[in-house]
């Protein structure tokens, strides 16, 4: 019998590879009062990303499984630090952590007393994620960008942008972003995988360049926790 969706480690590693690319753009930029050309928005996002060494934000994640017709909703806090360090701390409805550093990726389920381990280089399905985690990514090089049709702005004045990866190995055809109309911060990301499963991620309370300690992104399994290696899948 398969484990419930919320407990399958391979999905978590793949999900974070996809969402991690988008989360890195959730950065502050100067606000404007007029609807700017798309190129201006992208330049501000890119500059802001390059000037950001670390950040943290509260997140809401909703994953809908098409075959099961079920949506799993989870909340927590995400932390990022260059290069290649991320921590996803889920607090609702269950406590779990995904810890990423240059050497290892962990999925820790304290209630089950299990920690899944995978080498960090196997996390991203393509070099796209790795480039952004190391600070070498470029929006205009890695994506085709356009305002989302038929309307580029929602009812609250936020910009709606579609990103199409140039690298098809991401497994995602399009990313749909909602960008704060005043501060140019990404406040929502939505995408679907080839099987029709959808992921929605919302961010709030973004804090930038707070000198997060590297120790935050290290993990040692507590005594009595079973460690299981996750095989790499192409």
GROMACS elastic network, one bead per residue, 0.5 to 0.9 nm:
[ bonds ]
;  ai    aj funct       b0    kb
    2     5     6  0.84600   500
    2     8     6  0.85698   500
    3     6     6  0.80584   500
    3     7     6  0.60920   500
    3     8     6  0.62961   500
    4     7     6  0.55077   500
    4     8     6  0.67752   500
    5     8     6  0.55291   500
    5     9     6  0.89816   500
    5    11     6  0.81346   500
    5    65     6  0.87584   500
    5    72     6  0.86233   500
    6     9     6  0.83833   500
    6    11     6  0.86302   500
    6    12     6  0.83777   500
    6    72     6  0.76000   500
    7    11     6  0.86866   500
    7    12     6  0.84661   500
    7   109     6  0.83433   500
    8    11     6  0.58609   500
    8    12     6  0.69266   500
    9    12     6  0.51883   500
    9    13     6  0.64212   500
    9    14     6  0.87630   500
    9   107     6  0.67915   500
    9   116     6  0.68023   500
    9   230     6  0.75402   500
   10    13     6  0.52618   500
   10    14     6  0.62446   500
   10    15     6  0.84669   500
   10   230     6  0.72090   500
   10   231     6  0.85834   500
   10   232     6  0.87496   500
   10   233     6  0.86431   500
   11    14     6  0.51793   500
   11    15     6  0.58591   500
   11    16     6  0.85318   500
   12    15     6  0.50018   500
   12    16     6  0.61162   500
   12    17     6  0.85400   500
   12    98     6  0.81475   500
   12   107     6  0.77636   500
   13    16     6  0.54044   500
   13    17     6  0.63363   500
   13    18     6  0.89456   500
   13    98     6  0.82334   500
   13   105     6  0.79838   500
   13   106     6  0.86615   500
   13   107     6  0.79557   500
   13   118     6  0.84992   500
   13   123     6  0.61697   500
   13   124     6  0.82317   500
   14    17     6  0.50800   500
   14    18     6  0.64784   500
   14    19     6  0.87372   500
   14   123     6  0.67871   500
   14   124     6  0.70833   500
   14   125     6  0.73799   500
   15    18     6  0.52542   500
   15    19     6  0.60701   500
   15    20     6  0.81342   500
   15   199     6  0.85160   500
   16    19     6  0.50080   500
   16    20     6  0.53096   500
   16    21     6  0.83548   500
   16    88     6  0.87184   500
   16    98     6  0.85466   500
   16   123     6  0.82938   500
   16   124     6  0.84424   500
   17    20     6  0.52823   500
   17    21     6  0.68093   500
   17   123     6  0.61823   500
   17   125     6  0.70755   500
   17   129     6  0.64420   500
   17   130     6  0.89433   500
   17   170     6  0.87693   500
   18    21     6  0.57985   500
   18    22     6  0.72938   500
   18   124     6  0.76459   500
   18   125     6  0.82798   500
   18   129     6  0.74586   500
   18   170     6  0.72673   500
   18   171     6  0.86553   500
   18   172     6  0.79945   500
   19    22     6  0.52367   500
   19    23     6  0.60845   500
   19    24     6  0.87868   500
   19   189     6  0.80663   500
   19   191     6  0.89403   500
   19   199     6  0.87047   500
   19   201     6  0.79572   500
   20    23     6  0.50602   500
   20    24     6  0.63706   500
   20    86     6  0.84570   500
   20   129     6  0.71982   500
   20   132     6  0.86221   500
   20   133     6  0.81428   500
   21    24     6  0.58215   500
   21    25     6  0.76635   500
   21   128     6  0.77948   500
   21   129     6  0.55516   500
   21   130     6  0.86892   500
   21   132     6  0.64413   500
   21   133     6  0.76792   500
   22    25     6  0.57518   500
   22    26     6  0.74505   500
   22   175     6  0.83350   500
   22   177     6  0.85287   500
   22   186     6  0.85439   500
   22   189     6  0.70268   500
   23    26     6  0.54562   500
   23    27     6  0.86944   500
   23    78     6  0.89560   500
   23    80     6  0.89369   500
   23   186     6  0.80106   500
   23   189     6  0.82347   500
   23   201     6  0.88297   500
   23   203     6  0.85178   500
   24    27     6  0.73239   500
   24    49     6  0.69434   500
   24    55     6  0.87380   500
   24    80     6  0.78405   500
   24   132     6  0.74442   500
   24   133     6  0.78957   500
   25    28     6  0.88500   500
   25    45     6  0.65161   500
   25    46     6  0.75929   500
   25    48     6  0.80483   500
   25    49     6  0.59666   500
   25   185     6  0.76127   500
   25   186     6  0.66213   500
   26    45     6  0.82571   500
   26    49     6  0.80053   500
   26    55     6  0.88253   500
   26    57     6  0.87600   500
   26   179     6  0.86833   500
   26   184     6  0.84973   500
   26   185     6  0.52495   500
   26   187     6  0.70016   500
   26   188     6  0.89347   500
   26   203     6  0.78293   500
   26   206     6  0.76866   500
   27    45     6  0.70423   500
   27    48     6  0.60737   500
   27    49     6  0.62088   500
   27    52     6  0.76075   500
   27    55     6  0.80989   500
   27   183     6  0.88784   500
   27   184     6  0.76822   500
   27   185     6  0.53168   500
   27   186     6  0.70543   500
   27   206     6  0.75771   500
   27   207     6  0.85308   500
   27   208     6  0.73531   500
   28    31     6  0.89897   500
   28    44     6  0.88326   500
   28    45     6  0.78217   500
   28    48     6  0.63026   500
   28    49     6  0.83527   500
   28   183     6  0.62384   500
   28   184     6  0.64482   500
   28   185     6  0.54384   500
   28   186     6  0.87196   500
   28   206     6  0.83341   500
   28   207     6  0.88443   500
   28   208     6  0.77970   500
   29    44     6  0.60957   500
   29    45     6  0.67252   500
   29    47     6  0.83808   500
   29    48     6  0.60526   500
   29   182     6  0.88525   500
   29   183     6  0.55084   500
   29   184     6  0.54875   500
   29   185     6  0.68327   500
   30    44     6  0.77177   500
   30   182     6  0.78337   500
   30   183     6  0.56949   500
   30   184     6  0.70586   500
   31   181     6  0.74885   500
   31   184     6  0.65172   500
   32    35     6  0.77278   500
   32    36     6  0.78867   500
   32   181     6  0.78874   500
   32   182     6  0.61103   500
   32   183     6  0.76371   500
   32   184     6  0.87556   500
   33    36     6  0.86878   500
   33   181     6  0.84343   500
   33   182     6  0.72334   500
   35    38     6  0.89089   500
   35   153     6  0.87413   500
   35   157     6  0.89377   500
   35   159     6  0.85165   500
   35   181     6  0.82624   500
   36    39     6  0.81303   500
   36    40     6  0.62863   500
   36    41     6  0.67701   500
   37    40     6  0.54597   500
   37    41     6  0.68005   500
   38    41     6  0.51527   500
   38    42     6  0.63056   500
   38    43     6  0.87092   500
   38   145     6  0.83439   500
   38   146     6  0.72042   500
   38   147     6  0.70282   500
   38   161     6  0.85655   500
   39    42     6  0.51294   500
   39    43     6  0.61520   500
   39    44     6  0.86871   500
   40    43     6  0.51894   500
   40    44     6  0.63033   500
   40    45     6  0.86815   500
   41    44     6  0.52956   500
   41    45     6  0.62583   500
   41    46     6  0.86868   500
   41   184     6  0.72425   500
   42    45     6  0.50835   500
   42    46     6  0.60887   500
   42    47     6  0.85600   500
   42   139     6  0.73374   500
   42   140     6  0.78879   500
   42   145     6  0.87139   500
   43    46     6  0.51491   500
   43    47     6  0.60834   500
   43    48     6  0.84655   500
   43   139     6  0.88001   500
   44    47     6  0.52213   500
   44    48     6  0.60313   500
   44    49     6  0.85453   500
   44   184     6  0.77527   500
   45    48     6  0.51830   500
   45    49     6  0.61579   500
   45    50     6  0.86990   500
   45   139     6  0.87012   500
   45   184     6  0.71097   500
   45   185     6  0.78599   500
   45   186     6  0.89769   500
   46    49     6  0.51338   500
   46    50     6  0.62257   500
   46    51     6  0.86789   500
   46   137     6  0.89955   500
   46   138     6  0.70396   500
   46   139     6  0.68696   500
   47    50     6  0.51905   500
   47    51     6  0.62636   500
   47    52     6  0.87542   500
   48    51     6  0.51825   500
   48    52     6  0.62954   500
   49    52     6  0.52282   500
   49    53     6  0.82670   500
   49   135     6  0.81427   500
   50    53     6  0.78266   500
   50   135     6  0.66676   500
   50   136     6  0.85670   500
   52    55     6  0.74175   500
   52    81     6  0.86599   500
   52    82     6  0.84097   500
   52   208     6  0.68425   500
   52   209     6  0.62036   500
   53    80     6  0.82329   500
   53    81     6  0.58630   500
   53    82     6  0.55879   500
   53    83     6  0.83583   500
   53   208     6  0.78698   500
   53   209     6  0.57727   500
   53   210     6  0.86317   500
   53   211     6  0.78220   500
   54    79     6  0.75072   500
   54    80     6  0.52832   500
   54    82     6  0.63597   500
   54   207     6  0.85929   500
   54   208     6  0.60361   500
   54   210     6  0.67939   500
   54   211     6  0.67185   500
   54   212     6  0.66181   500
   55    78     6  0.82992   500
   55    79     6  0.58604   500
   55    80     6  0.53702   500
   55    81     6  0.67239   500
   55   206     6  0.70321   500
   55   207     6  0.54511   500
   55   209     6  0.57619   500
   55   210     6  0.69347   500
   55   211     6  0.85272   500
   55   212     6  0.78135   500
   56    77     6  0.70033   500
   56    78     6  0.55235   500
   56    80     6  0.63378   500
   56    81     6  0.89530   500
   56   205     6  0.80712   500
   56   206     6  0.57943   500
   56   207     6  0.53241   500
   56   208     6  0.67095   500
   56   209     6  0.87819   500
   56   210     6  0.85961   500
   56   212     6  0.88394   500
   57    76     6  0.86414   500
   57    77     6  0.56476   500
   57    78     6  0.55026   500
   57    79     6  0.67752   500
   57   203     6  0.62796   500
   57   204     6  0.58844   500
   57   205     6  0.54247   500
   57   207     6  0.63066   500
   57   208     6  0.88586   500
   58    75     6  0.76044   500
   58    76     6  0.57930   500
   58    78     6  0.63324   500
   58   202     6  0.83155   500
   58   203     6  0.57388   500
   58   204     6  0.53508   500
   58   205     6  0.59649   500
   58   206     6  0.70888   500
   59    74     6  0.83737   500
   59    75     6  0.56825   500
   59    76     6  0.55008   500
   59    77     6  0.57147   500
   59    78     6  0.69045   500
   59    90     6  0.89024   500
   59   201     6  0.67900   500
   59   202     6  0.55134   500
   59   204     6  0.64918   500
   59   205     6  0.88065   500
   60    73     6  0.73141   500
   60    74     6  0.59424   500
   60    76     6  0.68111   500
   60    77     6  0.87002   500
   60   200     6  0.80109   500
   60   201     6  0.57055   500
   60   202     6  0.51151   500
   60   203     6  0.66654   500
   60   204     6  0.87471   500
   61    72     6  0.80493   500
   61    73     6  0.57567   500
   61    74     6  0.52097   500
   61    75     6  0.61624   500
   61    76     6  0.86014   500
   61   199     6  0.71629   500
   61   200     6  0.56990   500
   61   202     6  0.65876   500
   62    71     6  0.64477   500
   62    72     6  0.55865   500
   62    74     6  0.64615   500
   62    75     6  0.88400   500
   62   198     6  0.80792   500
   62   199     6  0.57206   500
   62   200     6  0.50696   500
   62   201     6  0.65593   500
   62   202     6  0.88534   500
   63    70     6  0.82993   500
   63    71     6  0.54819   500
   63    72     6  0.52879   500
   63    73     6  0.66832   500
   63    74     6  0.86585   500
   63   197     6  0.72158   500
   63   198     6  0.57189   500
   63   200     6  0.64453   500
   63   201     6  0.87618   500
   64    68     6  0.83697   500
   64    69     6  0.69402   500
   64    70     6  0.56082   500
   64    72     6  0.63847   500
   64    73     6  0.87823   500
   64   196     6  0.87689   500
   64   197     6  0.55831   500
   64   198     6  0.51946   500
   64   199     6  0.64699   500
   64   200     6  0.85894   500
   65    68     6  0.54688   500
   65    69     6  0.56309   500
   65    70     6  0.55077   500
   65    71     6  0.63605   500
   65    72     6  0.83630   500
   65   195     6  0.87659   500
   65   196     6  0.75658   500
   65   198     6  0.68921   500
   66    69     6  0.50317   500
   66    70     6  0.71882   500
   66    71     6  0.88599   500
   66   195     6  0.75445   500
   66   196     6  0.58150   500
   66   197     6  0.51674   500
   66   198     6  0.77616   500
   67    70     6  0.81576   500
   67   195     6  0.85796   500
   67   196     6  0.83783   500
   67   197     6  0.80835   500
   68    71     6  0.86984   500
   73    92     6  0.82686   500
   73    93     6  0.78659   500
   74    90     6  0.68952   500
   74    91     6  0.76326   500
   74    92     6  0.54482   500
   74    93     6  0.61091   500
   74    94     6  0.79468   500
   75    89     6  0.84625   500
   75    90     6  0.57007   500
   75    91     6  0.59464   500
   75    92     6  0.51178   500
   75    93     6  0.73586   500
   75    94     6  0.89705   500
   76    88     6  0.72607   500
   76    89     6  0.54613   500
   76    92     6  0.66508   500
   76    95     6  0.88253   500
   77    87     6  0.81524   500
   77    88     6  0.61114   500
   77    89     6  0.53079   500
   77    90     6  0.66010   500
   77    91     6  0.79316   500
   78    86     6  0.72482   500
   78    87     6  0.56261   500
   78    89     6  0.61707   500
   78    90     6  0.84123   500
   79    85     6  0.81692   500
   79    86     6  0.55019   500
   79    87     6  0.50334   500
   79    88     6  0.65404   500
   79    89     6  0.83336   500
   79   212     6  0.83293   500
   79   216     6  0.86508   500
   79   217     6  0.86708   500
   80    83     6  0.87262   500
   80    84     6  0.80722   500
   80    85     6  0.57373   500
   80    87     6  0.65853   500
   80    88     6  0.88844   500
   80   133     6  0.89968   500
   80   212     6  0.83254   500
   80   217     6  0.87771   500
   81    84     6  0.68918   500
   81    85     6  0.51439   500
   81    86     6  0.64256   500
   81   133     6  0.86301   500
   81   209     6  0.88805   500
   81   211     6  0.85373   500
   81   212     6  0.70567   500
   81   213     6  0.86401   500
   81   214     6  0.78325   500
   81   217     6  0.86570   500
   82    85     6  0.61004   500
   82    86     6  0.86572   500
   82   133     6  0.67176   500
   82   134     6  0.63683   500
   82   135     6  0.71097   500
   83   101     6  0.82460   500
   83   102     6  0.75935   500
   83   133     6  0.59149   500
   83   135     6  0.70016   500
   84   100     6  0.71154   500
   84   101     6  0.56081   500
   84   102     6  0.54904   500
   84   120     6  0.88771   500
   84   130     6  0.76384   500
   84   132     6  0.85189   500
   84   134     6  0.57489   500
   84   135     6  0.87036   500
   85    99     6  0.78035   500
   85   100     6  0.52619   500
   85   102     6  0.67211   500
   85   133     6  0.75430   500
   85   214     6  0.80879   500
   85   217     6  0.61936   500
   86    98     6  0.79243   500
   86    99     6  0.60511   500
   86   101     6  0.66752   500
   86   133     6  0.89565   500
   86   216     6  0.88206   500
   86   217     6  0.64481   500
   87    97     6  0.70439   500
   87    98     6  0.56880   500
   87   100     6  0.61848   500
   87   101     6  0.87087   500
   87   216     6  0.76071   500
   87   217     6  0.61262   500
   88    96     6  0.82518   500
   88    97     6  0.55641   500
   88    98     6  0.50047   500
   88    99     6  0.65602   500
   88   100     6  0.86687   500
   89    95     6  0.74739   500
   89    96     6  0.61528   500
   89    98     6  0.66410   500
   89    99     6  0.84105   500
   90    93     6  0.80115   500
   90    94     6  0.68626   500
   90    95     6  0.53667   500
   90    96     6  0.51833   500
   90    97     6  0.59935   500
   90    98     6  0.83592   500
   91    94     6  0.57252   500
   91    96     6  0.68686   500
   91    97     6  0.87381   500
   92    95     6  0.63577   500
   92    96     6  0.89197   500
   94   109     6  0.87510   500
   94   111     6  0.82632   500
   95   108     6  0.89372   500
   95   109     6  0.70687   500
   95   110     6  0.69860   500
   95   111     6  0.75157   500
   96   107     6  0.73727   500
   96   108     6  0.56164   500
   96   110     6  0.63886   500
   96   111     6  0.82071   500
   97   106     6  0.76834   500
   97   107     6  0.57733   500
   97   108     6  0.51450   500
   97   109     6  0.69035   500
   97   110     6  0.85518   500
   98   105     6  0.71416   500
   98   106     6  0.54597   500
   98   108     6  0.63991   500
   99   104     6  0.79483   500
   99   105     6  0.56178   500
   99   106     6  0.50446   500
   99   107     6  0.66567   500
   99   108     6  0.81423   500
   99   216     6  0.87387   500
   99   217     6  0.59208   500
   99   218     6  0.70397   500
   99   219     6  0.70538   500
  100   103     6  0.79112   500
  100   104     6  0.60733   500
  100   106     6  0.65592   500
  100   120     6  0.69431   500
  100   217     6  0.64217   500
  100   218     6  0.79028   500
  101   104     6  0.55914   500
  101   105     6  0.65102   500
  101   120     6  0.68600   500
  101   217     6  0.61210   500
  101   218     6  0.70863   500
  102   105     6  0.83796   500
  102   119     6  0.87821   500
  102   120     6  0.60473   500
  102   121     6  0.78264   500
  103   119     6  0.62542   500
  103   120     6  0.52365   500
  103   121     6  0.75192   500
  104   117     6  0.70731   500
  104   118     6  0.60863   500
  104   121     6  0.79735   500
  104   218     6  0.89107   500
  105   116     6  0.82224   500
  105   117     6  0.58738   500
  105   118     6  0.52023   500
  105   119     6  0.59336   500
  105   120     6  0.51965   500
  105   121     6  0.88601   500
  105   122     6  0.88835   500
  105   123     6  0.74356   500
  106   115     6  0.65479   500
  106   116     6  0.55905   500
  106   118     6  0.65420   500
  106   119     6  0.87368   500
  106   120     6  0.89318   500
  106   219     6  0.76515   500
  107   114     6  0.83407   500
  107   115     6  0.55618   500
  107   117     6  0.66777   500
  107   118     6  0.87095   500
  108   112     6  0.87591   500
  108   113     6  0.78045   500
  108   114     6  0.61566   500
  108   116     6  0.63920   500
  108   117     6  0.87404   500
  108   221     6  0.81774   500
  109   112     6  0.55239   500
  109   113     6  0.59618   500
  109   114     6  0.54365   500
  109   115     6  0.61315   500
  109   116     6  0.84189   500
  110   114     6  0.65613   500
  110   115     6  0.79739   500
  110   225     6  0.80557   500
  111   114     6  0.79811   500
  112   115     6  0.87074   500
  112   225     6  0.83960   500
  112   226     6  0.89903   500
  113   222     6  0.85870   500
  113   224     6  0.71958   500
  113   226     6  0.62923   500
  113   227     6  0.88371   500
  114   221     6  0.86133   500
  114   224     6  0.88921   500
  114   225     6  0.53402   500
  114   227     6  0.59810   500
  114   228     6  0.74085   500
  115   221     6  0.69499   500
  115   225     6  0.67459   500
  115   226     6  0.61393   500
  115   228     6  0.62795   500
  115   229     6  0.85892   500
  116   226     6  0.84167   500
  116   227     6  0.58139   500
  116   229     6  0.57376   500
  116   230     6  0.63372   500
  117   227     6  0.69256   500
  117   228     6  0.60603   500
  117   230     6  0.58777   500
  118   121     6  0.85249   500
  118   122     6  0.70637   500
  118   123     6  0.75202   500
  118   228     6  0.88461   500
  118   229     6  0.60316   500
  118   230     6  0.54524   500
  118   231     6  0.73025   500
  118   232     6  0.77258   500
  119   122     6  0.56933   500
  119   123     6  0.72047   500
  119   229     6  0.89652   500
  119   230     6  0.87646   500
  119   232     6  0.87021   500
  120   123     6  0.53894   500
  120   124     6  0.82010   500
  121   124     6  0.70431   500
  121   130     6  0.83318   500
  122   125     6  0.74051   500
  122   232     6  0.64786   500
  122   233     6  0.84921   500
  123   126     6  0.87452   500
  123   129     6  0.87143   500
  123   130     6  0.88315   500
  123   232     6  0.85682   500
  124   127     6  0.68482   500
  124   128     6  0.76585   500
  124   129     6  0.56385   500
  124   130     6  0.66228   500
  124   170     6  0.81669   500
  125   128     6  0.81111   500
  125   129     6  0.77021   500
  125   169     6  0.64397   500
  125   170     6  0.56687   500
  125   171     6  0.78404   500
  125   234     6  0.75947   500
  126   129     6  0.64934   500
  126   130     6  0.75029   500
  126   167     6  0.76949   500
  126   168     6  0.87621   500
  126   169     6  0.58321   500
  126   170     6  0.59467   500
  127   130     6  0.50525   500
  127   131     6  0.61128   500
  127   132     6  0.87966   500
  127   167     6  0.86826   500
  127   169     6  0.89540   500
  127   170     6  0.88850   500
  128   131     6  0.53372   500
  128   132     6  0.66441   500
  128   133     6  0.88440   500
  128   137     6  0.73391   500
  128   142     6  0.72253   500
  128   165     6  0.87318   500
  128   167     6  0.73590   500
  128   169     6  0.89360   500
  128   170     6  0.76629   500
  129   132     6  0.53268   500
  129   133     6  0.61816   500
  129   134     6  0.86928   500
  129   137     6  0.82358   500
  129   170     6  0.86131   500
  130   133     6  0.50813   500
  130   134     6  0.62049   500
  130   135     6  0.85865   500
  130   136     6  0.84484   500
  130   137     6  0.82458   500
  131   134     6  0.53218   500
  131   135     6  0.62046   500
  131   138     6  0.83793   500
  132   136     6  0.56786   500
  132   138     6  0.76705   500
  133   136     6  0.76545   500
  133   137     6  0.78837   500
  134   137     6  0.76630   500
  135   138     6  0.86372   500
  137   141     6  0.78146   500
  137   142     6  0.72800   500
  138   141     6  0.52681   500
  138   142     6  0.60149   500
  138   143     6  0.82791   500
  139   142     6  0.53512   500
  139   143     6  0.57018   500
  139   144     6  0.82271   500
  139   145     6  0.82063   500
  139   163     6  0.87778   500
  140   143     6  0.55005   500
  140   144     6  0.66555   500
  140   145     6  0.72406   500
  141   144     6  0.79534   500
  141   166     6  0.80363   500
  142   164     6  0.84782   500
  142   165     6  0.60497   500
  142   166     6  0.55673   500
  142   167     6  0.72385   500
  143   163     6  0.57833   500
  143   164     6  0.52294   500
  143   166     6  0.52865   500
  143   167     6  0.81760   500
  144   162     6  0.81883   500
  144   163     6  0.57926   500
  144   164     6  0.50207   500
  144   165     6  0.64977   500
  144   166     6  0.67586   500
  145   161     6  0.71223   500
  145   162     6  0.58566   500
  145   164     6  0.64880   500
  145   165     6  0.89042   500
  146   149     6  0.85530   500
  146   152     6  0.88511   500
  146   160     6  0.88372   500
  146   161     6  0.58501   500
  146   162     6  0.54302   500
  146   163     6  0.68492   500
  146   164     6  0.87185   500
  147   150     6  0.85934   500
  147   151     6  0.76775   500
  147   152     6  0.50998   500
  147   153     6  0.84710   500
  147   159     6  0.77459   500
  147   160     6  0.59202   500
  147   162     6  0.59298   500
  147   163     6  0.88350   500
  148   151     6  0.62027   500
  148   152     6  0.52750   500
  148   153     6  0.83407   500
  148   159     6  0.85567   500
  148   160     6  0.53924   500
  148   162     6  0.52971   500
  148   176     6  0.76534   500
  148   177     6  0.87128   500
  149   152     6  0.62926   500
  149   160     6  0.84474   500
  149   161     6  0.87582   500
  149   162     6  0.86797   500
  151   154     6  0.70944   500
  151   159     6  0.89502   500
  151   160     6  0.75933   500
  152   158     6  0.83465   500
  152   159     6  0.57332   500
  152   160     6  0.50171   500
  152   161     6  0.69690   500
  153   156     6  0.77742   500
  153   157     6  0.55801   500
  153   158     6  0.53810   500
  153   160     6  0.55762   500
  153   161     6  0.88685   500
  153   178     6  0.87909   500
  153   181     6  0.83983   500
  154   157     6  0.53984   500
  154   158     6  0.54538   500
  154   159     6  0.66124   500
  154   160     6  0.69648   500
  154   178     6  0.85846   500
  155   158     6  0.74853   500
  156   181     6  0.81202   500
  157   180     6  0.77535   500
  157   181     6  0.54909   500
  157   182     6  0.82882   500
  158   178     6  0.63502   500
  158   179     6  0.55382   500
  158   182     6  0.77922   500
  158   184     6  0.86048   500
  159   177     6  0.80325   500
  159   178     6  0.57375   500
  159   180     6  0.65639   500
  159   181     6  0.58352   500
  159   184     6  0.83886   500
  160   176     6  0.71812   500
  160   177     6  0.57448   500
  160   179     6  0.63714   500
  161   175     6  0.82743   500
  161   176     6  0.59264   500
  161   177     6  0.51189   500
  161   178     6  0.65206   500
  161   179     6  0.75770   500
  162   174     6  0.66799   500
  162   175     6  0.57290   500
  162   177     6  0.62447   500
  163   173     6  0.86792   500
  163   174     6  0.56493   500
  163   175     6  0.50051   500
  163   176     6  0.64399   500
  163   177     6  0.77396   500
  164   167     6  0.88012   500
  164   172     6  0.82696   500
  164   173     6  0.61216   500
  164   175     6  0.64517   500
  164   176     6  0.89676   500
  165   168     6  0.64932   500
  165   169     6  0.88420   500
  165   170     6  0.74428   500
  165   172     6  0.75142   500
  165   173     6  0.67773   500
  165   174     6  0.68317   500
  165   175     6  0.81775   500
  166   169     6  0.89413   500
  167   170     6  0.63661   500
  167   171     6  0.88279   500
  168   171     6  0.61826   500
  168   172     6  0.72743   500
  168   173     6  0.73430   500
  169   172     6  0.79134   500
  170   173     6  0.80351   500
  171   192     6  0.89611   500
  171   193     6  0.62583   500
  171   194     6  0.65384   500
  172   175     6  0.74441   500
  172   191     6  0.70707   500
  172   192     6  0.64401   500
  172   193     6  0.53931   500
  172   194     6  0.68655   500
  173   191     6  0.80564   500
  173   192     6  0.76403   500
  173   193     6  0.76456   500
  173   194     6  0.80075   500
  174   190     6  0.86427   500
  174   191     6  0.62694   500
  174   192     6  0.76056   500
  175   189     6  0.68243   500
  175   190     6  0.58919   500
  175   192     6  0.80199   500
  176   188     6  0.81383   500
  176   189     6  0.56858   500
  176   190     6  0.50945   500
  176   191     6  0.63226   500
  177   186     6  0.67763   500
  177   187     6  0.77437   500
  177   188     6  0.57039   500
  177   190     6  0.65583   500
  178   181     6  0.88537   500
  178   185     6  0.84994   500
  178   186     6  0.58250   500
  178   187     6  0.57930   500
  178   189     6  0.64987   500
  178   190     6  0.87524   500
  179   182     6  0.87078   500
  179   183     6  0.82332   500
  179   184     6  0.55321   500
  179   185     6  0.54190   500
  179   187     6  0.57843   500
  179   188     6  0.71619   500
  180   183     6  0.56434   500
  180   185     6  0.50830   500
  180   186     6  0.60505   500
  180   187     6  0.63051   500
  181   184     6  0.58330   500
  181   185     6  0.80083   500
  182   185     6  0.81857   500
  183   186     6  0.89287   500
  184   187     6  0.89302   500
  185   206     6  0.87705   500
  186   189     6  0.75596   500
  186   202     6  0.85087   500
  186   203     6  0.74569   500
  187   201     6  0.82048   500
  187   202     6  0.55403   500
  187   204     6  0.66355   500
  188   200     6  0.72699   500
  188   201     6  0.55442   500
  188   203     6  0.62416   500
  189   199     6  0.80901   500
  189   200     6  0.58431   500
  189   201     6  0.51424   500
  189   202     6  0.65399   500
  189   203     6  0.87404   500
  190   198     6  0.72847   500
  190   199     6  0.56650   500
  190   201     6  0.63640   500
  190   202     6  0.87961   500
  191   197     6  0.85275   500
  191   198     6  0.57336   500
  191   199     6  0.55411   500
  191   200     6  0.68262   500
  192   195     6  0.77643   500
  192   196     6  0.57193   500
  192   197     6  0.54231   500
  192   199     6  0.62153   500
  192   200     6  0.89325   500
  193   196     6  0.55253   500
  193   197     6  0.55515   500
  193   198     6  0.65436   500
  193   199     6  0.84020   500
  194   197     6  0.74998   500
  195   198     6  0.88637   500
  203   206     6  0.72956   500
  207   210     6  0.72229   500
  208   211     6  0.86461   500
  209   212     6  0.76109   500
  212   215     6  0.85501   500
  212   216     6  0.73533   500
  213   216     6  0.57128   500
  213   217     6  0.79908   500
  214   217     6  0.56609   500
  214   218     6  0.72336   500
  215   218     6  0.52604   500
  215   219     6  0.83177   500
  216   219     6  0.81432   500
  221   224     6  0.81591   500
  221   225     6  0.60511   500
  221   226     6  0.80758   500
  221   227     6  0.76000   500
  222   225     6  0.57022   500
  223   226     6  0.87296   500
